[in-house]
Amino acid sequence: MAKQSASRNRITQPRIDRLRPLGSDWEWQMRAACRSTDSAVFFPPTGEGLRARRLRESKAKAVCGRCPVRRACLEQALAVGEPYGVWGGLAESERRAVTAVSA
């Protein structure tokens, strides 16, 4: 009995090589305009009001607007279903709308 419960409680570690993306798939991130911006601009804090959200998202989208890899960022966010933040110039609700239209 103790042997069974020990095996059920054991946490298995994922194989790291399966989780590590190919460098070429992520190179675009090194050129992203957001690398020099506080990430708080892109992600909503707990309890954020509508007015504050609009202002924050506007600032984030301004950064995305001058980003040389905006398309790659957006494609990645759509591909993985990124649920939070501004990615590739689109906020959460905007990405959901794009996904719904393309489904």
C-alpha beads as a LAMMPS data file, in Angstrom:
LAMMPS data file: protein, C-alpha beads

103 atoms
102 bonds

1 atom types
1 bond types

-500.0 500.0 xlo xhi
-500.0 500.0 ylo yhi
-500.0 500.0 zlo zhi

Masses

1 110.0

Atoms # bond

1 1 1 0.000 0.000 0.000
2 1 1 2.773 2.453 0.886
3 1 1 4.483 1.694 -2.396
4 1 1 1.360 2.592 -4.401
5 1 1 0.760 5.887 -2.613
6 1 1 4.406 6.867 -2.993
7 1 1 4.214 6.344 -6.760
8 1 1 0.971 8.343 -6.974
9 1 1 2.491 11.262 -5.086
10 1 1 5.678 11.334 -7.091
11 1 1 6.001 14.280 -9.437
12 1 1 7.534 13.345 -12.717
13 1 1 9.782 15.840 -14.392
14 1 1 9.113 16.556 -18.072
15 1 1 11.909 15.885 -20.467
16 1 1 13.639 19.222 -20.880
17 1 1 14.569 18.563 -24.499
18 1 1 10.855 18.385 -25.381
19 1 1 10.167 21.769 -23.804
20 1 1 13.100 23.673 -25.238
21 1 1 12.111 25.443 -28.471
22 1 1 14.413 25.591 -31.424
23 1 1 16.450 28.790 -31.302
24 1 1 15.428 29.778 -34.797
25 1 1 11.746 29.624 -33.808
26 1 1 12.277 32.270 -31.147
27 1 1 14.968 34.537 -32.630
28 1 1 12.360 37.165 -33.400
29 1 1 11.986 37.854 -29.674
30 1 1 15.512 39.252 -29.534
31 1 1 14.434 42.035 -31.929
32 1 1 11.130 42.832 -30.190
33 1 1 10.522 46.463 -29.228
34 1 1 9.003 45.371 -25.915
35 1 1 12.341 44.055 -24.637
36 1 1 13.193 47.542 -23.422
37 1 1 9.742 48.218 -21.935
38 1 1 8.412 47.333 -18.490
39 1 1 6.254 44.210 -18.892
40 1 1 3.585 45.804 -16.656
41 1 1 2.582 47.848 -19.708
42 1 1 1.493 44.658 -21.480
43 1 1 -0.261 42.758 -18.682
44 1 1 -3.227 43.825 -16.551
45 1 1 -2.757 44.139 -12.805
46 1 1 -5.391 42.698 -10.499
47 1 1 -8.370 44.995 -10.140
48 1 1 -7.518 47.223 -13.085
49 1 1 -10.385 49.538 -14.023
50 1 1 -11.643 50.063 -17.543
51 1 1 -10.125 53.529 -17.938
52 1 1 -6.718 52.383 -16.648
53 1 1 -6.887 49.317 -18.892
54 1 1 -7.540 51.420 -21.991
55 1 1 -4.622 53.712 -21.154
56 1 1 -2.249 50.802 -20.466
57 1 1 -3.298 48.964 -23.627
58 1 1 -2.851 52.145 -25.661
59 1 1 0.730 52.446 -24.388
60 1 1 1.412 48.783 -25.139
61 1 1 -0.016 49.061 -28.636
62 1 1 2.177 52.101 -29.297
63 1 1 5.223 49.941 -28.527
64 1 1 3.861 47.186 -30.771
65 1 1 3.236 49.733 -33.527
66 1 1 6.947 50.391 -33.898
67 1 1 8.007 46.755 -33.439
68 1 1 9.817 45.057 -36.339
69 1 1 8.549 41.611 -35.290
70 1 1 4.937 42.436 -34.520
71 1 1 3.558 39.854 -36.956
72 1 1 5.648 37.002 -35.532
73 1 1 4.577 37.980 -32.016
74 1 1 0.903 38.010 -32.935
75 1 1 1.159 34.716 -34.812
76 1 1 2.778 33.102 -31.785
77 1 1 0.127 34.463 -29.396
78 1 1 -2.671 33.205 -31.641
79 1 1 -1.014 29.814 -32.140
80 1 1 -0.679 29.109 -28.422
81 1 1 -3.898 30.843 -27.378
82 1 1 -2.137 33.363 -25.156
83 1 1 -4.885 34.381 -22.681
84 1 1 -3.376 37.523 -21.147
85 1 1 -1.766 40.765 -22.181
86 1 1 -1.110 42.656 -25.371
87 1 1 0.753 40.600 -27.966
88 1 1 1.483 41.712 -31.500
89 1 1 -0.617 44.814 -30.996
90 1 1 -3.803 43.012 -29.946
91 1 1 -5.331 42.759 -26.478
92 1 1 -6.955 39.596 -25.101
93 1 1 -10.456 40.382 -26.371
94 1 1 -9.142 41.344 -29.809
95 1 1 -7.228 38.070 -30.136
96 1 1 -10.328 36.106 -29.081
97 1 1 -12.313 37.904 -31.784
98 1 1 -9.689 37.046 -34.419
99 1 1 -9.688 33.417 -33.290
100 1 1 -13.498 33.244 -33.355
101 1 1 -13.670 34.668 -36.888
102 1 1 -11.014 32.292 -38.204
103 1 1 -12.591 29.218 -36.553

Bonds

1 1 1 2
2 1 2 3
3 1 3 4
4 1 4 5
5 1 5 6
6 1 6 7
7 1 7 8
8 1 8 9
9 1 9 10
10 1 10 11
11 1 11 12
12 1 12 13
13 1 13 14
14 1 14 15
15 1 15 16
16 1 16 17
17 1 17 18
18 1 18 19
19 1 19 20
20 1 20 21
21 1 21 22
22 1 22 23
23 1 23 24
24 1 24 25
25 1 25 26
26 1 26 27
27 1 27 28
28 1 28 29
29 1 29 30
30 1 30 31
31 1 31 32
32 1 32 33
33 1 33 34
34 1 34 35
35 1 35 36
36 1 36 37
37 1 37 38
38 1 38 39
39 1 39 40
40 1 40 41
41 1 41 42
42 1 42 43
43 1 43 44
44 1 44 45
45 1 45 46
46 1 46 47
47 1 47 48
48 1 48 49
49 1 49 50
50 1 50 51
51 1 51 52
52 1 52 53
53 1 53 54
54 1 54 55
55 1 55 56
56 1 56 57
57 1 57 58
58 1 58 59
59 1 59 60
60 1 60 61
61 1 61 62
62 1 62 63
63 1 63 64
64 1 64 65
65 1 65 66
66 1 66 67
67 1 67 68
68 1 68 69
69 1 69 70
70 1 70 71
71 1 71 72
72 1 72 73
73 1 73 74
74 1 74 75
75 1 75 76
76 1 76 77
77 1 77 78
78 1 78 79
79 1 79 80
80 1 80 81
81 1 81 82
82 1 82 83
83 1 83 84
84 1 84 85
85 1 85 86
86 1 86 87
87 1 87 88
88 1 88 89
89 1 89 90
90 1 90 91
91 1 91 92
92 1 92 93
93 1 93 94
94 1 94 95
95 1 95 96
96 1 96 97
97 1 97 98
98 1 98 99
99 1 99 100
100 1 100 101
101 1 101 102
102 1 102 103
